[in-house]
Amino acid sequence: MRINSTLRIFGKMILFHFQTMTIPKAPTAGMSARVPHTTEFVPFLDYDNIKDERLKDELIYLQELHELGDFHVFATNEFGRHAICVDRLFLRKALKVVYTSTCDHVFKRGVRINEYRTWILRTHGKGDRPMPKYLYSIESPYNGQRLQSQGHAMYLQNHYGAKIRLTNPDGNTVIELQDYKTSSKVCLKDLRRNELEEEKKED
């Protein structure tokens, strides 16, 4: 929340600017887009509120525009989505992909503000929310055209059960994971669903 106020005194104007911010407090963990020991990244996109038909349309557009391989989509809540492609890209190209998407504005800046200079997508539970869930993949005719991060592909397969077409693996089976704290935003609909599940267990 932001509040702006002005005060006139002795012929001068004083401007007051107040801003409140949520203090991160819910511990969680996430996966780094960075390929270890390089300045290459796999494309990560974070959408806070989007319908799947719009997301599918956008991901196909990005695949054609940047000749990207398959995208894999994960649900963080009813309308929250993560999209990941395991193609290895140099930073300049990765930035082009992120900035030609309509993903979350703050997420786009992640590689510049994260202390490890990378984008992070949550892979574990946060507060009362469970870990993201694999939904579907958007296949691309360009899949395998670029070198693919084998480490990211293996993690998505093992952690989520995602269906990955790994046709041009880089041979690197390591990825970076990061523990961090985030704001715990609980959706009322999710909270009510949890309450109903608990009531059923008691019955």
N, C-alpha and C positions, 0 to 999 in steps of 0.2 A: 504494500500500500504506500502511495506517495501523497504527501501533503505539501502544498506550496502556500506561503503566506507572505504578505508584505506589511511593513510598518513605516509610516512617514514620521520623521522626527528632525527638527531643526533644518527643514528644507531638503532633507535627504531621504532617500528611500532605501530601506533595509529589506533584503529578501531572505526569508527563511525557507529552507528545504528540508523536510523530514521524510525518511523512508524506512519502512519496516521490512525485515527479511526473515524468512523462516530459517531457524538454525538447524543444520543437518544433524540428525540424532539416531536414525535407524541404520544399524550396521548391515551391510550386504556385500556382495562381491560381483565382479564383472570381468568380462573378457576384453582384452586389448586388441585393437585393429592392427597394431604394428607387428610386422614380421620381425622376430628377435634378431638383434645385431645388424639391422638394416634401417634405412629410412624409407622402406616400402610398407604399404598398408593394404589391407583388404577393405573394400567399401562397406561401411557400416552406416545405416540410416535409422533414425529414431523418430517415430511419429506418435505424438501424444493423443491425437483425436482424428481418426480417418476411417472412412468406410472402405471395405475391401475392394469393391468395384473400382473406386478411384485409385486405390493403391496399385492394383494390378495394372491398370491403364498406365500409370506413371512409371512403374518398373519396366514395363515393355518399352516405353519411350526411352528410358535411360539406357536400356540394353542396346537399342538401335543407335542412339546418339553416340554412345561411347564404346560400342562393340564389346559389351560385357557378357560374361557367362551367366549361368543360372543365378537367380535370387532365391533366397530361402526366407520365409516369413514366419515370425513368431508373435504370439499374442501376449501382451503384458497385462491387459484387462479387456473389457468389452470392445473398446475402440482404439486401444493403444497397440502399436505394432513396431516390431524391430524387423529390418530387412538386411540380410547379409549376403554378399557375393564373395566367393573365396579366391577371386582373381587377385594376383599381386600387382599393385600399381605404385609408381613413384608418387611422391607427395603432391606434386603439381597436378597430376591427373586425378588423384584421389580427391583433392579439393574441388576440382571441376565437377566431379560426380556429385559430391555433397551439395555444392552450391547451385547446381542445376536441378536439384530436387526441392520439394516443398517440406522437407523434414523440419523438426523443431529448430527454431532460430538459435537458441542457446547451444544446442548440441553441435551445430555447425562450427562453433568457435572452440569446440573441445580440444582440438589438437594444439591450439595456441595457449590455452589456460590450464590444461592438465599438467601436473608437475612432471609426468613421464612423457609429455608431448605425444599424446595419442588420443584416439576416441575410445570410449569405454561403453559397452552395453551390458546391462545387468543380466546375470545368469542365475542368480539365486533369489530366494524370497526377500521381500522388503516389508517390514512391519507385518500386517495381517495378509499381505498379498503373497501368493505362491510364486515360484520361479516361472519365467516365461514358458509358454507351451508352443511346440512346433505345429504349424497349421498346414502349410503347403509350400510348394516350390514353383517358381516361374521359369520354365525351361527356355533356353536361348540357343539359336543356331550358332552363336559365337562361343559356346561353352568349350573350354579346352584350347582356345586360340592363344590365350595367355598362360603363363606359368601360374599354377594354382597352389595356394598354401595348404600343404598336406596337414599341418598341425591344426589349423582352423577347421578343416574338413573333418578330421578325426574327432575333434571335440564336439562339433555339432552332431555327428553321428552317435557318439557314445553318450553324450549328456542329454540330448533331446530326442534321439531317434530320427533325426532328419535324413532325408533321402538325398545324398550328395553324388553327383556324377563327376567323380574325380578322374579325369582323363589325361591331365598333364601335371602330375604332382611334382613339387619342388624337392621332395626328399627330406624336408625339415619337419620333424614331428613335435616340435616344441612351440608353445604359445605363451604369452604373458597373461596372468590373471592378477587382478588388483582388488584389494579390500578397501572399502570406503564407507562413508556415512552419507545418507541421503534423507531428505524429508519424507516422512511416512504419510502419504496421502491415502486415506482409506475411502474408497467409493461406498456410499451408503447402500447401493444395491448389492455390492459384494459383501458388506457387513451383514445385511439382512439375510442373504443366502447362507452365510456361515451360521447365523443364529438358528435358521430353520434346520440345517444339518445337525446341529447340536441337539435340538429338540427331538429330532427323529431318533438319535442315538439313545436319548434318555427314555423314550417310549419303548 
